[in-house]
């Protein structure tokens, strides 16, 4: 059962990466780069976008590695904790901005990933 949960978590992460790169790039990155924001803020935001991409890929790889070798739950623990951290930070940003917790797609997507990781670790 844990293998199924870890593969499922990795699959949700793969879908998230596609959504992030394709749709997020069109909807957020292109307008960001075309904006008249202070260059430091613009390029820091662009850098952080890609840091998020790399971190997301790493989460997916961690779950896939744990699925391939069930003795390596340490990979799943790290991936689950990182996904949970993404949820906490995004929920805080949603609350702080007044937009709401679920206005930021990270919350539902990584909420699912976190739930699958926790389930895989507990079964």
ABEGO torsion letter per residue (X at the ends): XAAAAAAAAAAAAAAAAAAAAAAAAAAAAAAAAABABBAAAAAAAAAAAAAAAAAAAAAAAAAAAAAABAABAAAAAAAAAAAAAAAAAAAAAAAAAGAEAAABAAAAAAAAAAAAAAAAAAX
